[in-house]
Amino acid sequence: MDKSQHTAAYHRLTAALRRAREAAGLTQADVAAKLGAYASFVSKVESGERRVDVVELAALCRAYGADLVALLRAAKIS
């Protein structure tokens, strides 16, 4: 199995995260402030440069006010 970070499914996930952030009207800096992280963290997650784990994914969804399962379905992951 390829590393998930380099698959089409992972690309769909990062795109879904970006869309959820934008739909929430948040900038990367806004999200970083909510998470207590740097804006570069959000940027690297969205670009696929940094792999996001399930705990981080859940935190991002909470910051966006997005349902995790719905986000995965939108990305055609589940």
MMTF fields as JSON, N, C-alpha, C and O atoms, coordinates in Angstrom:
{
  "mmtfVersion": "1.0.0",
  "mmtfProducer": "UNKNOWN",
  "numBonds": 311,
  "numAtoms": 312,
  "numGroups": 78,
  "numChains": 1,
  "numModels": 1,
  "chainsPerModel": [1],
  "groupsPerChain": [78],
  "chainIdList": ["A"],
  "bondAtomList": [4, 2, 8, 6, 12, 10, 16, 14, 20, 18, 24, 22, 28, 26, 32, 30, 36, 34, 40, 38, 44, 42, 48, 46, 52, 50, 56, 54, 60, 58, 64, 62, 68, 66, 72, 70, 76, 74, 80, 78, 84, 82, 88, 86, 92, 90, 96, 94, 100, 98, 104, 102, 108, 106, 112, 110, 116, 114, 120, 118, 124, 122, 128, 126, 132, 130, 136, 134, 140, 138, 144, 142, 148, 146, 152, 150, 156, 154, 160, 158, 164, 162, 168, 166, 172, 170, 176, 174, 180, 178, 184, 182, 188, 186, 192, 190, 196, 194, 200, 198, 204, 202, 208, 206, 212, 210, 216, 214, 220, 218, 224, 222, 228, 226, 232, 230, 236, 234, 240, 238, 244, 242, 248, 246, 252, 250, 256, 254, 260, 258, 264, 262, 268, 266, 272, 270, 276, 274, 280, 278, 284, 282, 288, 286, 292, 290, 296, 294, 300, 298, 304, 302, 308, 306],
  "bondOrderList": [1, 1, 1, 1, 1, 1, 1, 1, 1, 1, 1, 1, 1, 1, 1, 1, 1, 1, 1, 1, 1, 1, 1, 1, 1, 1, 1, 1, 1, 1, 1, 1, 1, 1, 1, 1, 1, 1, 1, 1, 1, 1, 1, 1, 1, 1, 1, 1, 1, 1, 1, 1, 1, 1, 1, 1, 1, 1, 1, 1, 1, 1, 1, 1, 1, 1, 1, 1, 1, 1, 1, 1, 1, 1, 1, 1, 1],
  "groupList": [{"groupName": "MET", "atomNameList": ["N", "CA", "C", "O"], "elementList": ["N", "C", "C", "O"], "formalChargeList": [0, 0, 0, 0], "bondAtomList": [1, 0, 2, 1, 3, 2], "bondOrderList": [1, 1, 2], "singleLetterCode": "M", "chemCompType": "L-PEPTIDE LINKING"}, {"groupName": "ASP", "atomNameList": ["N", "CA", "C", "O"], "elementList": ["N", "C", "C", "O"], "formalChargeList": [0, 0, 0, 0], "bondAtomList": [1, 0, 2, 1, 3, 2], "bondOrderList": [1, 1, 2], "singleLetterCode": "D", "chemCompType": "L-PEPTIDE LINKING"}, {"groupName": "LYS", "atomNameList": ["N", "CA", "C", "O"], "elementList": ["N", "C", "C", "O"], "formalChargeList": [0, 0, 0, 0], "bondAtomList": [1, 0, 2, 1, 3, 2], "bondOrderList": [1, 1, 2], "singleLetterCode": "K", "chemCompType": "L-PEPTIDE LINKING"}, {"groupName": "SER", "atomNameList": ["N", "CA", "C", "O"], "elementList": ["N", "C", "C", "O"], "formalChargeList": [0, 0, 0, 0], "bondAtomList": [1, 0, 2, 1, 3, 2], "bondOrderList": [1, 1, 2], "singleLetterCode": "S", "chemCompType": "L-PEPTIDE LINKING"}, {"groupName": "GLN", "atomNameList": ["N", "CA", "C", "O"], "elementList": ["N", "C", "C", "O"], "formalChargeList": [0, 0, 0, 0], "bondAtomList": [1, 0, 2, 1, 3, 2], "bondOrderList": [1, 1, 2], "singleLetterCode": "Q", "chemCompType": "L-PEPTIDE LINKING"}, {"groupName": "HIS", "atomNameList": ["N", "CA", "C", "O"], "elementList": ["N", "C", "C", "O"], "formalChargeList": [0, 0, 0, 0], "bondAtomList": [1, 0, 2, 1, 3, 2], "bondOrderList": [1, 1, 2], "singleLetterCode": "H", "chemCompType": "L-PEPTIDE LINKING"}, {"groupName": "THR", "atomNameList": ["N", "CA", "C", "O"], "elementList": ["N", "C", "C", "O"], "formalChargeList": [0, 0, 0, 0], "bondAtomList": [1, 0, 2, 1, 3, 2], "bondOrderList": [1, 1, 2], "singleLetterCode": "T", "chemCompType": "L-PEPTIDE LINKING"}, {"groupName": "ALA", "atomNameList": ["N", "CA", "C", "O"], "elementList": ["N", "C", "C", "O"], "formalChargeList": [0, 0, 0, 0], "bondAtomList": [1, 0, 2, 1, 3, 2], "bondOrderList": [1, 1, 2], "singleLetterCode": "A", "chemCompType": "L-PEPTIDE LINKING"}, {"groupName": "TYR", "atomNameList": ["N", "CA", "C", "O"], "elementList": ["N", "C", "C", "O"], "formalChargeList": [0, 0, 0, 0], "bondAtomList": [1, 0, 2, 1, 3, 2], "bondOrderList": [1, 1, 2], "singleLetterCode": "Y", "chemCompType": "L-PEPTIDE LINKING"}, {"groupName": "ARG", "atomNameList": ["N", "CA", "C", "O"], "elementList": ["N", "C", "C", "O"], "formalChargeList": [0, 0, 0, 0], "bondAtomList": [1, 0, 2, 1, 3, 2], "bondOrderList": [1, 1, 2], "singleLetterCode": "R", "chemCompType": "L-PEPTIDE LINKING"}, {"groupName": "LEU", "atomNameList": ["N", "CA", "C", "O"], "elementList": ["N", "C", "C", "O"], "formalChargeList": [0, 0, 0, 0], "bondAtomList": [1, 0, 2, 1, 3, 2], "bondOrderList": [1, 1, 2], "singleLetterCode": "L", "chemCompType": "L-PEPTIDE LINKING"}, {"groupName": "GLU", "atomNameList": ["N", "CA", "C", "O"], "elementList": ["N", "C", "C", "O"], "formalChargeList": [0, 0, 0, 0], "bondAtomList": [1, 0, 2, 1, 3, 2], "bondOrderList": [1, 1, 2], "singleLetterCode": "E", "chemCompType": "L-PEPTIDE LINKING"}, {"groupName": "GLY", "atomNameList": ["N", "CA", "C", "O"], "elementList": ["N", "C", "C", "O"], "formalChargeList": [0, 0, 0, 0], "bondAtomList": [1, 0, 2, 1, 3, 2], "bondOrderList": [1, 1, 2], "singleLetterCode": "G", "chemCompType": "PEPTIDE LINKING"}, {"groupName": "VAL", "atomNameList": ["N", "CA", "C", "O"], "elementList": ["N", "C", "C", "O"], "formalChargeList": [0, 0, 0, 0], "bondAtomList": [1, 0, 2, 1, 3, 2], "bondOrderList": [1, 1, 2], "singleLetterCode": "V", "chemCompType": "L-PEPTIDE LINKING"}, {"groupName": "PHE", "atomNameList": ["N", "CA", "C", "O"], "elementList": ["N", "C", "C", "O"], "formalChargeList": [0, 0, 0, 0], "bondAtomList": [1, 0, 2, 1, 3, 2], "bondOrderList": [1, 1, 2], "singleLetterCode": "F", "chemCompType": "L-PEPTIDE LINKING"}, {"groupName": "CYS", "atomNameList": ["N", "CA", "C", "O"], "elementList": ["N", "C", "C", "O"], "formalChargeList": [0, 0, 0, 0], "bondAtomList": [1, 0, 2, 1, 3, 2], "bondOrderList": [1, 1, 2], "singleLetterCode": "C", "chemCompType": "L-PEPTIDE LINKING"}, {"groupName": "ILE", "atomNameList": ["N", "CA", "C", "O"], "elementList": ["N", "C", "C", "O"], "formalChargeList": [0, 0, 0, 0], "bondAtomList": [1, 0, 2, 1, 3, 2], "bondOrderList": [1, 1, 2], "singleLetterCode": "I", "chemCompType": "L-PEPTIDE LINKING"}],
  "groupTypeList": [0, 1, 2, 3, 4, 5, 6, 7, 7, 8, 5, 9, 10, 6, 7, 7, 10, 9, 9, 7, 9, 11, 7, 7, 12, 10, 6, 4, 7, 1, 13, 7, 7, 2, 10, 12, 7, 8, 7, 3, 14, 13, 3, 2, 13, 11, 3, 12, 11, 9, 9, 13, 1, 13, 13, 11, 10, 7, 7, 10, 15, 9, 7, 8, 12, 7, 1, 10, 13, 7, 10, 10, 9, 7, 7, 2, 16, 3],
  "groupIdList": [1, 2, 3, 4, 5, 6, 7, 8, 9, 10, 11, 12, 13, 14, 15, 16, 17, 18, 19, 20, 21, 22, 23, 24, 25, 26, 27, 28, 29, 30, 31, 32, 33, 34, 35, 36, 37, 38, 39, 40, 41, 42, 43, 44, 45, 46, 47, 48, 49, 50, 51, 52, 53, 54, 55, 56, 57, 58, 59, 60, 61, 62, 63, 64, 65, 66, 67, 68, 69, 70, 71, 72, 73, 74, 75, 76, 77, 78],
  "secStructList": [7, 7, 7, 4, 4, 4, 1, 2, 2, 2, 2, 2, 2, 2, 2, 2, 2, 2, 2, 2, 2, 2, 2, 6, 6, 7, 7, 2, 2, 2, 2, 2, 2, 2, 2, 6, 1, 7, 2, 2, 2, 2, 2, 2, 2, 2, 2, 6, 1, 1, 7, 7, 7, 2, 2, 2, 2, 2, 2, 2, 2, 2, 2, 2, 6, 7, 7, 2, 2, 2, 2, 2, 2, 2, 6, 6, 7, 7],
  "xCoordList": [0.85, 0.0, 0.893, 1.86, 0.549, 1.283, 1.062, 0.064, 1.997, 1.789, 0.543, 0.4, -0.343, -1.641, -1.517, -2.377, -0.469, -0.281, -0.127, -0.325, 0.222, 0.486, -0.595, -0.352, -1.79, -2.866, -3.926, -3.994, -4.738, -5.839, -6.829, -7.39, -7.041, -7.972, -7.484, -8.283, -6.188, -5.651, -5.766, -6.048, -5.549, -5.706, -7.145, -7.387, -8.107, -9.515, -9.791, -10.574, -9.149, -9.323, -8.804, -9.488, -7.617, -7.06, -7.89, -8.056, -8.405, -9.271, -10.571, -11.073, -11.112, -12.339, -12.083, -12.943, -10.916, -10.566, -10.5, -11.004, -9.881, -9.785, -11.178, -11.47, -12.03, -13.392, -14.164, -14.905, -13.991, -14.687, -14.212, -15.018, -12.916, -12.38, -12.949, -13.392, -12.932, -13.444, -14.947, -15.421, -15.695, -17.144, -17.433, -18.461, -16.521, -16.672, -16.252, -16.406, -15.716, -15.286, -14.021, -13.807, -13.186, -11.961, -10.726, -10.67, -9.742, -8.434, -7.59, -7.944, -6.477, -5.564, -5.075, -4.908, -4.845, -4.408, -5.495, -5.186, -6.755, -7.865, -7.861, -7.98, -7.724, -7.739, -6.546, -6.681, -5.396, -4.193, -4.39, -4.01, -4.978, -5.222, -6.161, -5.947, -7.205, -8.141, -7.458, -7.799, -6.484, -5.812, -4.567, -3.995, -4.156, -2.909, -1.707, -0.731, -1.788, -0.728, -0.295, -0.828, 0.671, 1.123, 0.285, -0.219, 0.139, -0.598, 0.062, -0.614, 1.37, 2.071, 1.601, 1.649, 1.146, 0.606, -0.599, -0.688, -1.529, -2.746, -2.396, -2.945, -1.494, -1.068, -0.458, -0.768, 0.397, 1.056, 0.074, 0.201, -0.902, -1.93, -2.721, -2.921, -3.17, -3.999, -3.235, -3.824, -1.935, -1.147, -0.71, -0.208, -0.899, -0.47, 0.98, 1.502, 1.639, 3.048, 3.196, 4.209, 2.179, 2.197, 1.011, -0.123, 1.297, 0.244, -0.508, 0.102, -1.823, -2.658, -3.101, -3.511, -3.017, -3.489, -4.959, -5.526, -5.554, -6.993, -7.358, -8.432, -6.504, -6.784, -6.756, -7.612, -5.777, -5.685, -6.868, -7.417, -7.255, -8.395, -9.662, -10.439, -9.867, -11.04, -10.987, -12.008, -9.808, -9.661, -9.936, -10.581, -9.457, -9.718, -11.216, -11.754, -11.883, -13.33, -14.065, -14.992, -13.666, -14.298, -14.08, -15.001, -12.871, -12.565, -13.419, -13.782, -13.74, -14.542, -16.044, -16.849, -16.416, -17.834, -18.365, -19.546, -17.48, -17.834, -17.927, -17.199, -18.818, -18.961, -17.889, -17.768, -17.124, -16.018, -16.497, -15.904, -17.552, -18.051, -18.536, -18.272, -19.239, -19.715, -18.536, -18.583, -17.481, -16.303, -15.656, -15.258, -15.554, -14.978, -15.843, -15.329, -17.144, -18.045, -17.912, -17.901, -17.809, -17.653, -16.36, -16.289, -15.34, -14.051, -14.028, -13.02, -15.146, -15.275, -14.227, -13.615, -14.039, -13.105, -13.852, -13.345, -15.066, -15.817, -16.921, -17.659],
  "yCoordList": [-1.178, 0.0, 1.238, 1.325, 2.19, 3.455, 4.219, 4.016, 5.095, 5.984, 6.802, 7.361, 6.87, 7.504, 8.959, 9.473, 9.622, 11.035, 11.287, 12.41, 10.257, 10.417, 9.779, 9.456, 9.596, 8.964, 9.991, 11.091, 9.601, 10.463, 10.681, 11.768, 9.649, 9.772, 10.823, 11.605, 10.848, 11.841, 13.247, 14.205, 13.367, 14.659, 15.143, 16.328, 14.224, 14.594, 15.043, 15.967, 14.393, 14.763, 16.175, 16.976, 16.482, 17.822, 18.889, 19.994, 18.562, 19.508, 19.725, 20.847, 18.654, 18.772, 19.618, 20.399, 19.467, 20.288, 21.766, 22.624, 22.052, 23.436, 24.014, 25.141, 23.243, 23.712, 23.956, 24.933, 23.079, 23.239, 24.502, 25.224, 24.769, 25.986, 27.218, 28.159, 27.204, 28.35, 28.536, 29.666, 27.432, 27.512, 28.086, 28.731, 27.848, 28.393, 29.854, 30.501, 30.381, 31.774, 32.028, 33.129, 31.008, 31.111, 31.171, 30.539, 31.934, 31.916, 30.845, 30.332, 30.517, 29.567, 30.098, 29.33, 31.402, 32.021, 31.905, 31.679, 32.057, 31.904, 30.494, 30.314, 29.508, 28.111, 27.831, 27.184, 28.317, 28.109, 28.689, 28.063, 29.874, 30.492, 29.634, 29.469, 29.086, 28.222, 26.964, 26.461, 26.459, 25.212, 25.431, 24.48, 26.676, 26.947, 26.463, 25.971, 26.606, 26.143, 27.317, 28.422, 27.044, 28.047, 27.938, 26.865, 29.064, 29.055, 28.107, 27.532, 27.944, 27.035, 25.593, 24.803, 25.239, 23.89, 23.669, 22.656, 24.623, 24.501, 24.491, 23.698, 25.357, 25.422, 24.096, 23.6, 23.539, 22.279, 21.117, 20.222, 21.123, 20.08, 20.188, 19.191, 21.396, 21.588, 21.303, 20.857, 21.555, 21.304, 19.848, 19.431, 19.075, 17.678, 17.508, 16.393, 18.605, 18.54, 17.877, 17.236, 18.037, 17.449, 16.51, 16.865, 15.313, 14.326, 14.624, 14.881, 14.59, 14.86, 13.53, 12.617, 13.428, 12.196, 12.364, 13.447, 11.312, 11.313, 12.295, 12.894, 12.473, 13.42, 14.852, 15.668, 15.145, 16.47, 16.694, 17.794, 15.662, 15.766, 16.119, 16.972, 15.466, 15.762, 17.205, 17.892, 17.66, 19.039, 20.045, 21.067, 19.768, 20.656, 20.731, 21.816, 19.595, 19.589, 20.384, 21.13, 20.235, 21.019, 22.513, 23.312, 22.882, 24.303, 24.851, 26.027, 24.015, 24.447, 24.338, 24.832, 23.684, 23.42, 22.39, 22.396, 21.501, 20.488, 19.117, 18.822, 18.295, 16.925, 16.058, 16.039, 15.351, 14.532, 13.481, 13.323, 12.776, 11.722, 12.325, 11.774, 13.448, 14.117, 14.566, 14.46, 15.067, 15.498, 14.306, 14.414, 13.17, 11.971, 11.484, 11.059, 11.55, 11.147, 12.083, 11.636, 13.389, 14.356, 14.12, 14.351, 13.659, 13.368, 11.964, 11.536, 11.258, 9.877, 8.966, 8.133, 9.151, 8.316, 7.148, 6.027, 7.407, 6.337, 5.817, 4.915],
  "zCoordList": [0.0, 0.0, 0.0, 0.757, -0.864, -0.901, 0.394, 1.085, 0.713, 1.864, 1.57, 0.483, 2.531, 2.299, 1.882, 1.167, 2.316, 2.01, 0.515, 0.052, -0.236, -1.666, -2.534, -3.696, -1.968, -2.723, -3.125, -2.577, -4.085, -4.516, -3.374, -3.231, -2.566, -1.44, -0.446, 0.071, -0.177, 0.76, 0.168, 0.888, -1.124, -1.791, -1.669, -1.438, -1.824, -1.664, -0.229, -0.008, 0.747, 2.147, 2.408, 3.044, 1.929, 2.174, 1.46, 1.975, 0.288, -0.426, 0.353, 0.426, 0.933, 1.733, 2.98, 3.387, 3.582, 4.74, 4.357, 5.081, 3.228, 2.773, 2.512, 2.91, 1.846, 1.566, 2.867, 2.974, 3.843, 5.128, 5.84, 6.427, 5.791, 6.41, 5.726, 6.384, 4.407, 3.649, 3.884, 4.008, 3.945, 4.192, 5.573, 5.782, 6.513, 7.866, 7.931, 8.966, 6.818, 6.78, 7.581, 8.089, 7.691, 8.482, 7.599, 6.544, 8.037, 7.385, 8.057, 9.118, 7.429, 8.051, 9.392, 10.339, 9.477, 10.735, 11.809, 12.979, 11.42, 12.374, 12.97, 14.182, 12.095, 12.537, 13.442, 14.481, 13.044, 13.855, 15.249, 16.238, 15.338, 16.642, 17.485, 18.686, 16.852, 17.577, 18.103, 19.173, 17.334, 17.7, 18.55, 19.083, 18.672, 19.388, 18.595, 19.162, 17.282, 16.377, 15.494, 15.588, 14.648, 13.68, 12.413, 12.083, 11.702, 10.438, 9.443, 8.59, 9.547, 8.636, 8.824, 7.881, 10.031, 10.262, 9.363, 8.669, 9.378, 8.574, 7.093, 6.328, 6.692, 5.3, 4.843, 3.759, 5.668, 5.297, 5.263, 4.428, 6.16, 6.124, 4.829, 4.135, 4.502, 3.301, 2.013, 1.028, 2.011, 0.798, 0.682, -0.361, 1.75, 1.74, 2.133, 2.121, 2.482, 2.882, 4.249, 4.53, 5.096, 6.42, 6.541, 6.22, 7.009, 7.182, 8.468, 9.506, 8.401, 9.564, 10.174, 9.457, 11.505, 12.141, 12.538, 12.396, 13.023, 13.29, 14.406, 14.358, 15.396, 16.473, 15.926, 16.266, 15.086, 14.458, 13.515, 13.456, 12.786, 11.877, 12.645, 12.215, 13.773, 14.605, 15.12, 15.149, 15.524, 16.023, 14.909, 15.143, 13.714, 12.591, 12.312, 12.092, 12.321, 12.078, 13.149, 12.835, 14.405, 15.473, 15.236, 15.403, 14.852, 14.605, 13.469, 13.48, 12.497, 11.344, 11.595, 10.806, 12.704, 12.945, 11.973, 11.628, 11.531, 10.534, 11.193, 12.14, 10.688, 11.162, 10.499, 9.274, 11.306, 10.8, 9.797, 8.73, 10.135, 9.241, 7.92, 6.851, 7.994, 6.776, 5.913, 4.688, 6.556, 5.808, 5.093, 3.933, 5.792, 5.178, 4.017, 2.982, 4.199, 3.099, 1.909, 0.762, 2.178, 1.092, 0.324, -0.883, 1.038, 0.412, -0.193, -0.755, -0.07, -0.566, 0.063, -0.605, 1.378, 2.128, 2.758, 2.785, 3.269, 3.94, 3.054, 3.451]
}
